[in-house]
Amino acid sequence: MKIVYKNILINSLIAIVILFLGGLVLFQFLKGKLNTEVLEDLYVQQNFIKKRLSAGVDIDVLKYNMGDNVKIHYINAIQYKEPVIEDMAVWDSHKNRIVKLKKILFDVDQAKKYYRITISKTVDKGEGIGESIGSVMFTSGTIMLILLVLINIYVYYTLYSPFYKLVKIIGKFSVQKLERIIPPKTNTEEFEILGSKVGEMSDKMIDDYNSIKEFIENMTHETQTPLAIINTKIERCLQDKHLTAEQAVLLMDAAQAVKNLFNLNKGLSLLSKLDNRQYNSLKEISLKELLQQRIDYFSDFMEDQQIVLSENYIEDKTIVMDVYLSEILIDNLFKNAIKHNLKNGKIFVTLNGYQLTIANTGIAPTESTDRFFDRFYSQKPQQSLGLGLSIIKKIVDYYLYSISYVYKDDLHQVSITFK
């Protein structure tokens, strides 16, 4: 959830709580004020009646002139010398509901007769006030929430505009383009600091990228010559007629080590370039044609190992990728299938649309295959430097393809989905 919506949600909840509590406090306050006014009104009427009786007004005349809220009853003796306040609830047939009343009772005497006067007044106006308050609070709260949402959206998208622009620029940033991030102008100090730091970070990334790229290029170039010289010297030594069998074995091991070092150098250089996304040349490639071309290249190797190849092209598809990488991908698949095969073994090539499966006979894996595509991993380290499958996985990930390995039906099966 975006910060603007989180802020709106929090502010809205706070506003709702404040409105509810504020309405409740206001209702209780007005209810208290209403009760006070009702009591004052009752006392005013009591004093008015007493003054009228003191002025000599006959109580029957007074009873006739008072409203329905005043009741006068004859009693035997005075009981309430001081007025008494009572609360009660009665059924109102006109309103068809129970109404709350507050009444004052006091006793008076006139012409040696005693009377009890009861003055009552409804306090149900509080409920009407509560309904009015609730209606006003609901209406004003709804309007306030709508305005709060609109104002928050406007303010945040205006205030955070430089932030969103910076995020968009970061999303388009590519270190291979060697273009530093230029943050948008803003008068907000925090966003200005953020933009400055992001700009510095992009400069550092570009510098580091150039340094690594230069180092890899220099290393690849500079190590080729010494390796070639070492290989030449070894070949010359192997041509020596006075070479003993033991020396020949040692030189052959050294030649193999040089070859492995050469392949390692080449493989690490390729992996580094893939990590830095330096392969951007794309071309449409027919998978069937690519496979047949690379099969022709490896035909001699398979003949030497007396490996039988079986091809099954169910459906051909065209992919878009770098030609050099596509050849390396297929070459490493075949190298792996040949190298880890059996004498007089078999290789099965199946192409079904965007899915390619290369299966080969071989010794069943003795360990877990979870790290099958990890760099330098091998169940027999003395036989392999472990870069072949790692290069395959890196190329597959580079183009967002998918790859899987399974040992099934006595076959090592590597499947790639070019989609």
C-alpha positions in Angstrom: 0.0 0.0 0.0 1.3 3.4 -0.9 2.2 5.8 1.9 -0.5 8.3 0.8 -3.2 5.7 1.3 -1.7 4.5 4.6 -1.7 8.1 5.8 -5.3 8.7 4.6 -6.4 5.5 6.4 -4.7 6.5 9.7 -6.0 10.1 9.5 -9.5 8.8 8.7 -9.5 6.5 11.6 -8.3 9.2 13.9 -10.9 11.6 12.5 -13.7 9.1 13.1 -12.6 8.4 16.7 -12.4 12.2 17.4 -15.9 12.8 15.8 -17.4 9.9 17.8 -15.9 11.0 21.1 -16.6 14.7 20.4 -20.2 13.9 19.5 -20.6 11.8 22.7 -19.1 14.6 24.9 -21.3 17.2 23.2 -24.4 15.1 23.6 -23.7 14.5 27.4 -23.0 18.2 27.8 -26.2 19.3 26.1 -28.2 16.7 28.0 -26.8 18.1 31.2 -27.7 21.6 30.2 -31.2 20.5 29.3 -31.8 18.8 32.6 -30.5 22.0 34.4 -32.9 24.1 32.3 -35.8 21.7 33.1 -35.1 21.9 36.8 -34.8 25.7 36.7 -38.1 25.9 34.8 -39.8 23.6 37.4 -38.6 25.9 40.2 -39.7 29.0 38.4 -43.2 27.5 38.1 -43.2 26.5 41.7 -42.3 30.0 42.8 -44.9 31.5 40.5 -47.6 29.3 42.0 -46.6 30.1 45.6 -46.6 33.8 44.8 -50.1 33.6 43.2 -51.4 31.7 46.3 -49.8 34.3 48.6 -51.5 37.0 46.6 -54.9 35.5 47.5 -55.7 33.7 44.2 -58.1 30.9 44.9 -56.5 27.5 44.3 -59.4 26.3 42.2 -59.0 29.3 40.0 -55.3 28.7 39.8 -55.9 25.1 38.9 -58.2 26.1 36.1 -55.7 28.6 34.7 -52.6 26.2 34.8 -51.7 23.9 32.1 -51.9 20.1 31.9 -48.5 19.7 33.4 -49.7 21.0 36.8 -51.7 18.6 39.0 -53.3 19.7 42.3 -54.6 17.1 44.8 -56.3 17.5 48.2 -54.3 15.9 51.1 -54.9 15.4 54.8 -51.7 16.9 56.0 -48.6 18.6 54.7 -45.8 16.1 54.0 -43.4 17.9 51.7 -42.4 21.1 53.3 -39.6 21.4 50.9 -40.0 20.6 47.2 -39.1 17.1 46.0 -37.7 16.3 42.6 -38.6 12.9 41.0 -37.7 11.2 37.7 -40.2 8.9 36.1 -41.1 7.2 32.8 -44.7 7.0 31.5 -46.4 5.6 28.4 -47.5 8.3 26.0 -50.4 7.0 23.9 -50.1 9.9 21.5 -46.5 9.3 20.7 -47.0 5.5 21.2 -43.8 5.2 23.3 -42.4 5.7 26.8 -41.4 9.2 27.6 -39.2 10.5 30.5 -40.5 13.1 32.9 -39.0 15.2 35.6 -41.4 16.5 38.2 -41.4 18.6 41.3 -43.8 18.0 44.3 -44.6 20.4 47.1 -47.5 20.9 49.6 -49.4 24.1 50.3 -52.3 25.1 52.6 -55.1 27.5 51.8 -58.2 28.2 54.0 -57.1 25.5 56.4 -57.0 23.0 53.6 -54.0 21.1 52.3 -53.0 20.5 48.7 -50.2 18.7 46.9 -49.1 20.4 43.7 -47.2 18.3 41.1 -45.5 20.1 38.2 -44.1 17.8 35.5 -42.0 18.5 32.4 -40.7 16.1 29.7 -37.0 15.7 29.2 -37.3 13.7 26.0 -36.0 16.6 24.1 -32.5 15.2 24.9 -33.2 12.3 22.5 -34.2 14.7 19.8 -31.0 16.7 20.4 -29.0 13.5 20.3 -30.5 12.5 17.0 -29.9 16.0 15.6 -26.3 15.9 16.9 -25.8 12.5 15.4 -27.2 13.6 12.0 -25.0 16.8 12.0 -21.9 14.9 13.1 -22.5 12.2 10.5 -23.0 14.7 7.7 -20.1 16.9 8.7 -17.9 13.9 9.3 -18.6 12.4 5.9 -17.9 15.7 4.2 -14.7 16.1 6.3 -13.5 12.6 5.4 -14.1 13.2 1.7 -12.3 16.5 1.9 -9.5 14.9 4.0 -9.0 12.2 1.3 -9.0 14.6 -1.6 -6.7 17.0 0.2 -4.3 14.2 1.2 -4.2 12.8 -2.3 -3.5 16.3 -3.8 -0.9 17.2 -1.1 0.9 13.9 -1.2 1.1 13.6 -5.0 2.2 17.2 -5.1 4.6 16.9 -2.2 5.9 13.5 -3.2 6.1 14.3 -6.9 10.0 14.6 -6.8 10.1 11.3 -5.0 8.0 9.4 -7.6 10.0 11.1 -10.4 13.2 9.9 -8.7 11.9 6.3 -8.4 11.0 6.4 -12.1 14.5 7.6 -13.0 16.1 4.9 -10.8 13.9 2.3 -12.5 15.3 3.3 -15.9 18.8 3.5 -14.7 21.3 1.1 -16.4 24.9 1.0 -15.4 25.8 -0.2 -18.9 24.6 3.1 -20.4 27.1 5.0 -18.2 24.5 7.7 -17.5 24.4 9.0 -14.0 21.2 9.7 -12.2 20.2 13.3 -12.2 17.6 13.8 -9.5 14.6 16.1 -10.1 14.7 19.6 -8.7 12.8 20.1 -5.4 12.6 22.5 -2.5 12.0 19.8 0.0 15.2 19.3 2.0 14.7 15.5 2.6 14.1 14.8 -1.1 17.0 17.0 -2.1 19.3 15.0 0.2 17.9 11.7 -1.1 18.4 12.8 -4.7 21.9 13.9 -4.0 22.8 10.5 -2.4 21.2 8.6 -5.2 23.2 10.6 -7.7 26.4 9.9 -5.8 25.5 6.2 -5.7 25.0 6.1 -9.4 28.4 7.8 -10.0 30.0 5.2 -7.7 28.3 2.3 -9.5 29.4 3.6 -12.9 33.0 4.0 -11.7 33.0 0.5 -10.1 31.5 -0.9 -13.3 34.1 0.7 -15.5 36.9 -0.5 -13.1 35.6 -4.1 -13.1 35.1 -4.1 -16.9 38.6 -2.7 -17.5 40.0 -5.3 -15.0 38.3 -8.2 -16.7 39.3 -7.0 -20.2 42.9 -6.6 -19.1 43.0 -9.9 -17.2 41.5 -11.8 -20.2 43.8 -10.2 -22.6 47.0 -10.2 -20.5 46.6 -13.8 -19.4 46.1 -15.2 -22.9 49.7 -14.6 -23.9 51.4 -16.2 -20.9 49.1 -19.2 -21.2 49.8 -19.5 -25.0 53.6 -19.3 -24.3 53.4 -22.0 -21.6 51.3 -24.2 -23.9 53.9 -23.8 -26.7 56.8 -24.6 -24.4 55.0 -27.7 -23.2 54.4 -28.8 -26.7 58.0 -28.3 -27.6 59.1 -30.3 -24.6 56.8 -33.1 -25.6 58.5 -33.3 -29.0 61.9 -34.0 -27.3 63.1 -37.4 -28.4 65.0 -37.9 -25.1 61.9 -37.4 -23.0 61.2 -40.1 -20.5 57.8 -41.6 -20.0 57.5 -40.1 -16.5 58.4 -36.6 -17.9 55.9 -37.1 -20.7 53.1 -37.8 -18.2 54.0 -34.8 -16.1 54.1 -32.5 -19.2 50.7 -33.9 -20.3 49.3 -33.1 -16.9 50.7 -29.6 -17.1 49.3 -29.1 -20.6 45.8 -30.2 -19.3 46.2 -27.8 -16.4 47.0 -25.0 -18.8 44.0 -25.9 -20.9 41.8 -25.9 -17.8 43.2 -22.5 -16.8 42.5 -21.1 -20.2 38.9 -22.4 -20.2 38.5 -21.1 -16.6 39.7 -17.7 -17.6 37.4 -17.7 -20.6 34.4 -18.9 -18.5 34.9 -16.4 -15.7 35.2 -13.6 -18.2 31.9 -14.7 -19.8 30.1 -15.0 -16.5 31.3 -11.5 -15.5 30.1 -10.0 -18.8 26.7 -11.7 -18.2 26.5 -10.3 -14.7 27.2 -6.9 -16.1 24.7 -7.4 -19.0 27.2 -6.6 -21.7 25.5 -8.8 -24.4 22.8 -6.7 -26.0 23.0 -7.8 -29.7 19.8 -9.7 -30.5 18.9 -11.8 -33.5 16.1 -14.2 -34.4 17.5 -17.8 -34.3 15.8 -21.0 -35.3 16.3 -23.5 -32.5 16.4 -26.5 -34.9 19.0 -24.9 -37.2 21.1 -23.9 -34.2 21.0 -27.5 -32.8 21.9 -29.1 -36.1 24.8 -26.7 -36.6 26.2 -27.4 -33.1 25.6 -31.2 -33.6 27.8 -31.1 -36.7 30.5 -29.4 -34.7 30.4 -32.1 -32.0 30.0 -35.0 -34.3 33.7 -36.0 -34.2 33.8 -35.9 -30.4 30.7 -38.2 -30.3 32.3 -40.6 -32.7 35.4 -40.8 -30.6 33.3 -41.7 -27.6 31.2 -44.0 -29.8 28.1 -42.2 -28.6 24.8 -42.7 -30.5 22.8 -39.5 -31.1 19.0 -39.5 -31.4 17.3 -36.3 -32.7 13.5 -35.6 -32.4 12.3 -32.3 -33.7 8.6 -32.2 -32.9 8.1 -28.5 -33.4 10.6 -25.8 -34.3 10.5 -22.3 -32.8 12.4 -19.0 -33.3 14.0 -17.3 -30.3 15.6 -13.9 -30.0 19.0 -13.7 -28.3 22.6 -13.1 -28.8 24.1 -15.5 -31.4 27.3 -16.0 -29.5 25.5 -16.7 -26.3 23.1 -19.1 -28.0 26.0 -21.1 -29.4 27.8 -21.2 -26.0 24.5 -22.4 -24.4 24.0 -25.3 -26.7 27.8 -26.1 -26.8 27.9 -26.4 -23.0 24.8 -28.6 -23.0 26.5 -31.0 -25.5 29.9 -30.8 -23.7 28.2 -31.8 -20.5 26.3 -34.6 -22.2 29.4 -36.0 -23.9 31.8 -35.5 -21.0 29.6 -37.3 -18.4 28.4 -40.0 -20.8 29.4 -43.7 -20.9 31.4 -45.5 -23.5 29.0 -46.5 -26.3 26.4 -44.3 -24.6 23.5 -42.3 -26.0 22.4 -38.7 -26.3 18.7 -37.8 -27.0 17.8 -34.4 -28.3 14.2 -33.4 -28.2 12.8 -30.1 -29.4 9.1 -29.5 -28.8 8.3 -25.9 -29.5 10.0 -23.7 -26.9 11.2 -26.6 -24.8 14.5 -28.3 -25.5 15.6 -31.4 -23.6 19.0 -33.0 -23.9 19.3 -36.4 -22.2 22.3 -38.6 -21.9 23.2 -41.9 -20.4 25.6 -41.8 -17.5 26.4 -42.9 -13.9 23.5 -42.1 -11.6 24.3 -39.1 -9.2 25.5 -40.2 -5.8 24.7 -36.9 -4.1 21.9 -34.3 -4.1 21.5 -32.5 -7.4 20.1 -29.3 -5.7 23.4 -27.5 -6.4 23.7 -29.0 -9.9 24.0 -25.5 -11.6 26.2 -23.9 -8.9 29.5 -22.4 -9.9 32.5 -24.8 -9.4 30.2 -27.5 -8.0 30.9 -31.0 -9.1 30.3 -34.4 -7.6 33.8 -35.3 -9.0 35.9 -32.1 -8.6 39.0 -33.8 -10.0 37.3 -34.2 -13.3 35.7 -30.8 -13.8 36.1 -27.1 -12.8 32.3 -26.9 -12.7 31.7 -23.8 -14.9 29.9 -25.4 -17.8 26.5 -25.8 -16.1 26.9 -22.5 -14.3 27.3 -20.8 -17.6 24.2 -22.5 -18.9 22.2 -21.3 -15.9 23.6 -17.8 -16.1 22.6 -17.5 -19.8 19.2 -19.0 -19.1 18.6 -16.5 -16.2 20.0 -13.6 -18.4 17.1 -14.1 -20.8 14.6 -15.1 -18.1 14.2 -18.6 -19.5 13.8 -21.6 -17.2 16.0 -24.7 -16.7 15.6 -28.0 -14.9 17.5 -31.1 -14.3 16.3 -34.6 -13.4 17.8 -38.1 -13.5 15.0 -40.3 -14.8 14.9 -43.6 -16.7 18.7 -44.0 -16.3 19.2 -40.7 -18.1 20.5 -37.3 -17.1 17.9 -34.9 -18.5 18.5 -31.1 -18.8 15.4 -29.2 -20.1 15.3 -25.5 -21.1 12.1 -23.6 -21.8 12.8 -20.6 -24.1 9.9 -18.5 -22.9 
